[in-house]
Amino acid sequence: MTFQRARTEEQREIRRRTILDAASAMLDEMPVAAVTLNELSRRVGLAKPNVLRYFESREAVLLELLDHFLQEWLAELAAELADGIDAKLPMAARAAAMADIVSRSLARRVVLCDLFGAQGSVLEHNVSVAVAIRHKRASLGHLATMAHLIQQHLPELGENAELFSLQTMVMAGALSAYATPPPSLEAAYQAEPPLARFRMELKDSLQLALTATLLGVLPRG
């Protein structure tokens, strides 16, 4: 694929969308750590300096995808919570249902969890102040949206709904690394099966962590 230089705002937006779509397709094939600017440039048919006209770094591309995927997930989660939690249930039962639904929903979104895991340790380390501000502003909006969803079904959480929402994203990112080990670890687990204790099934591990978190912050009695 060969592009001519974008001259209008519409053409520039199409170019940005093409780059984001190519990066999204790469994430379906490989972990975040394997996505390179060189390969992304090759796939969109642009020289690397031309890709950098639209995104200042590989990390800036991935942060924008994170924002997009998170927005999609929250829209899906709203429907799942509405369908899966009975407001008439006792608080502890609603908390258990919340942990189950959120963990199942995130376990289906492996790419989002991988991006969560890379966000603080990698993706936010090679961007300008302007990109960081834009990303964090979007993140604040997503955090508020999730907290509102949680409060709708567990109003007892109060202000802790925002903290629970943030911790959910952090835990999903951390646990996803143990759910999808690299090839060398996978080979080690096959060679010595007892070592596979360190592999964690994302849904079950996340459900346990979320249940413990909720029970820890919900009021007693």
C-alpha positions as a Python dict, from the first residue, in 0.01 Angstrom:
ca = {
    (1, 'M'): (0, 0, 0),
    (2, 'T'): (135, 343, -96),
    (3, 'F'): (0, 674, 26),
    (4, 'Q'): (28, 1021, -113),
    (5, 'R'): (80, 1302, 135),
    (6, 'A'): (-239, 1393, 322),
    (7, 'R'): (-329, 1754, 248),
    (8, 'T'): (-665, 1805, 415),
    (9, 'E'): (-783, 1747, 770),
    (10, 'E'): (-1010, 1470, 645),
    (11, 'Q'): (-718, 1298, 472),
    (12, 'R'): (-504, 1330, 785),
    (13, 'E'): (-781, 1175, 996),
    (14, 'I'): (-812, 887, 749),
    (15, 'R'): (-435, 835, 775),
    (16, 'R'): (-451, 833, 1156),
    (17, 'R'): (-736, 583, 1147),
    (18, 'T'): (-541, 360, 910),
    (19, 'I'): (-243, 360, 1147),
    (20, 'L'): (-465, 281, 1446),
    (21, 'D'): (-642, 2, 1258),
    (22, 'A'): (-310, -154, 1160),
    (23, 'A'): (-184, -137, 1520),
    (24, 'S'): (-510, -293, 1641),
    (25, 'A'): (-467, -580, 1394),
    (26, 'M'): (-112, -633, 1517),
    (27, 'L'): (-237, -661, 1876),
    (28, 'D'): (-465, -943, 1765),
    (29, 'E'): (-154, -1131, 1651),
    (30, 'M'): (109, -1042, 1911),
    (31, 'P'): (154, -900, 2262),
    (32, 'V'): (199, -528, 2319),
    (33, 'A'): (573, -574, 2375),
    (34, 'A'): (616, -718, 2024),
    (35, 'V'): (452, -425, 1842),
    (36, 'T'): (724, -217, 1677),
    (37, 'L'): (713, 108, 1488),
    (38, 'N'): (907, -49, 1202),
    (39, 'E'): (648, -323, 1150),
    (40, 'L'): (360, -80, 1191),
    (41, 'S'): (515, 146, 926),
    (42, 'R'): (556, -148, 691),
    (43, 'R'): (194, -253, 730),
    (44, 'V'): (51, 91, 658),
    (45, 'G'): (292, 150, 368),
    (46, 'L'): (454, 459, 517),
    (47, 'A'): (812, 538, 606),
    (48, 'K'): (862, 558, 981),
    (49, 'P'): (916, 937, 978),
    (50, 'N'): (579, 973, 804),
    (51, 'V'): (404, 764, 1069),
    (52, 'L'): (561, 996, 1325),
    (53, 'R'): (383, 1287, 1157),
    (54, 'Y'): (60, 1150, 1301),
    (55, 'F'): (176, 989, 1625),
    (56, 'E'): (488, 1095, 1806),
    (57, 'S'): (581, 738, 1910),
    (58, 'R'): (471, 376, 1915),
    (59, 'E'): (351, 437, 2269),
    (60, 'A'): (128, 724, 2162),
    (61, 'V'): (-45, 493, 1912),
    (62, 'L'): (-102, 227, 2175),
    (63, 'L'): (-229, 474, 2435),
    (64, 'E'): (-490, 599, 2191),
    (65, 'L'): (-596, 240, 2124),
    (66, 'L'): (-615, 181, 2499),
    (67, 'D'): (-853, 474, 2534),
    (68, 'H'): (-1067, 341, 2250),
    (69, 'F'): (-1076, -19, 2377),
    (70, 'L'): (-1155, 97, 2730),
    (71, 'Q'): (-1449, 303, 2607),
    (72, 'E'): (-1581, 2, 2414),
    (73, 'W'): (-1545, -225, 2716),
    (74, 'L'): (-1728, 10, 2950),
    (75, 'A'): (-2024, 28, 2710),
    (76, 'E'): (-2034, -352, 2703),
    (77, 'L'): (-1992, -376, 3081),
    (78, 'A'): (-2288, -146, 3143),
    (79, 'A'): (-2521, -386, 2965),
    (80, 'E'): (-2369, -691, 3134),
    (81, 'L'): (-2408, -544, 3482),
    (82, 'A'): (-2766, -437, 3412),
    (83, 'D'): (-2854, -789, 3297),
    (84, 'G'): (-2660, -976, 3563),
    (85, 'I'): (-2717, -802, 3897),
    (86, 'D'): (-3049, -808, 4079),
    (87, 'A'): (-3091, -494, 4288),
    (88, 'K'): (-3300, -691, 4539),
    (89, 'L'): (-3009, -918, 4634),
    (90, 'P'): (-2820, -861, 4960),
    (91, 'M'): (-2504, -653, 4939),
    (92, 'A'): (-2265, -951, 4960),
    (93, 'A'): (-2449, -1133, 4680),
    (94, 'R'): (-2438, -824, 4458),
    (95, 'A'): (-2065, -789, 4530),
    (96, 'A'): (-2006, -1151, 4430),
    (97, 'A'): (-2205, -1103, 4111),
    (98, 'M'): (-2010, -784, 4037),
    (99, 'A'): (-1675, -962, 4072),
    (100, 'D'): (-1794, -1249, 3851),
    (101, 'I'): (-1931, -1027, 3573),
    (102, 'V'): (-1635, -787, 3564),
    (103, 'S'): (-1378, -1070, 3566),
    (104, 'R'): (-1557, -1260, 3288),
    (105, 'S'): (-1591, -947, 3081),
    (106, 'L'): (-1223, -856, 3111),
    (107, 'A'): (-1106, -1212, 3049),
    (108, 'R'): (-1266, -1187, 2703),
    (109, 'R'): (-1062, -875, 2629),
    (110, 'V'): (-706, -1004, 2640),
    (111, 'V'): (-567, -712, 2438),
    (112, 'L'): (-719, -455, 2673),
    (113, 'C'): (-569, -634, 2974),
    (114, 'D'): (-229, -647, 2802),
    (115, 'L'): (-250, -273, 2741),
    (116, 'F'): (-345, -216, 3106),
    (117, 'G'): (-33, -408, 3205),
    (118, 'A'): (194, -202, 2980),
    (119, 'Q'): (33, 134, 3052),
    (120, 'G'): (219, 247, 3361),
    (121, 'S'): (543, 58, 3308),
    (122, 'V'): (602, 121, 2937),
    (123, 'L'): (345, 317, 2737),
    (124, 'E'): (346, 632, 2948),
    (125, 'H'): (727, 655, 2943),
    (126, 'N'): (786, 768, 2585),
    (127, 'V'): (528, 1038, 2524),
    (128, 'S'): (527, 1415, 2546),
    (129, 'V'): (354, 1613, 2817),
    (130, 'A'): (77, 1703, 2572),
    (131, 'V'): (5, 1338, 2489),
    (132, 'A'): (25, 1241, 2856),
    (133, 'I'): (-226, 1511, 2951),
    (134, 'R'): (-465, 1411, 2673),
    (135, 'H'): (-441, 1045, 2769),
    (136, 'K'): (-488, 1104, 3140),
    (137, 'R'): (-785, 1333, 3080),
    (138, 'A'): (-950, 1056, 2879),
    (139, 'S'): (-858, 807, 3151),
    (140, 'L'): (-1023, 1024, 3416),
    (141, 'G'): (-1341, 1024, 3212),
    (142, 'H'): (-1334, 645, 3176),
    (143, 'L'): (-1265, 605, 3548),
    (144, 'A'): (-1564, 822, 3633),
    (145, 'T'): (-1782, 622, 3394),
    (146, 'M'): (-1680, 292, 3552),
    (147, 'A'): (-1723, 424, 3905),
    (148, 'H'): (-2075, 537, 3816),
    (149, 'L'): (-2157, 191, 3678),
    (150, 'I'): (-2028, 26, 3995),
    (151, 'Q'): (-2221, 264, 4221),
    (152, 'Q'): (-2543, 190, 4035),
    (153, 'H'): (-2528, -172, 4150),
    (154, 'L'): (-2327, -135, 4471),
    (155, 'P'): (-2416, 206, 4611),
    (156, 'E'): (-2274, 92, 4946),
    (157, 'L'): (-1925, 143, 4800),
    (158, 'G'): (-1970, 519, 4792),
    (159, 'E'): (-1650, 702, 4699),
    (160, 'N'): (-1459, 373, 4705),
    (161, 'A'): (-1621, 286, 4370),
    (162, 'E'): (-1357, 494, 4192),
    (163, 'L'): (-1071, 328, 4380),
    (164, 'F'): (-1219, -14, 4307),
    (165, 'S'): (-1245, 76, 3937),
    (166, 'L'): (-881, 184, 3921),
    (167, 'Q'): (-762, -122, 4109),
    (168, 'T'): (-962, -344, 3874),
    (169, 'M'): (-771, -211, 3573),
    (170, 'V'): (-436, -243, 3750),
    (171, 'M'): (-507, -600, 3864),
    (172, 'A'): (-631, -702, 3519),
    (173, 'G'): (-304, -579, 3368),
    (174, 'A'): (-85, -748, 3627),
    (175, 'L'): (-267, -1083, 3620),
    (176, 'S'): (-281, -1099, 3242),
    (177, 'A'): (99, -1136, 3231),
    (178, 'Y'): (71, -1457, 3432),
    (179, 'A'): (-220, -1586, 3223),
    (180, 'T'): (-29, -1560, 2894),
    (181, 'P'): (332, -1668, 2961),
    (182, 'P'): (597, -1615, 2690),
    (183, 'P'): (711, -1916, 2483),
    (184, 'S'): (1016, -1983, 2701),
    (185, 'L'): (805, -2010, 3015),
    (186, 'E'): (543, -2218, 2836),
    (187, 'A'): (817, -2461, 2736),
    (188, 'A'): (947, -2468, 3094),
    (189, 'Y'): (599, -2549, 3224),
    (190, 'Q'): (567, -2835, 2978),
    (191, 'A'): (910, -2967, 3070),
    (192, 'E'): (837, -2948, 3444),
    (193, 'P'): (459, -2946, 3503),
    (194, 'P'): (486, -2848, 3875),
    (195, 'L'): (625, -2511, 3760),
    (196, 'A'): (293, -2437, 3589),
    (197, 'R'): (157, -2334, 3928),
    (198, 'F'): (281, -1988, 3831),
    (199, 'R'): (42, -1977, 3534),
    (200, 'M'): (-281, -1807, 3641),
    (201, 'E'): (-616, -1837, 3465),
    (202, 'L'): (-720, -1475, 3416),
    (203, 'K'): (-1090, -1501, 3485),
    (204, 'D'): (-1064, -1705, 3806),
    (205, 'S'): (-766, -1511, 3942),
    (206, 'L'): (-926, -1177, 3871),
    (207, 'Q'): (-1258, -1284, 4021),
    (208, 'L'): (-1084, -1387, 4343),
    (209, 'A'): (-893, -1059, 4360),
    (210, 'L'): (-1201, -847, 4290),
    (211, 'T'): (-1412, -1036, 4543),
    (212, 'A'): (-1148, -988, 4811),
    (213, 'T'): (-1120, -617, 4725),
    (214, 'L'): (-1496, -562, 4740),
    (215, 'L'): (-1538, -747, 5067),
    (216, 'G'): (-1251, -547, 5208),
    (217, 'V'): (-1398, -205, 5131),
    (218, 'L'): (-1771, -267, 5171),
    (219, 'P'): (-1919, -160, 5506),
    (220, 'R'): (-1967, -429, 5771),
    (221, 'G'): (-2301, -519, 5925),
}
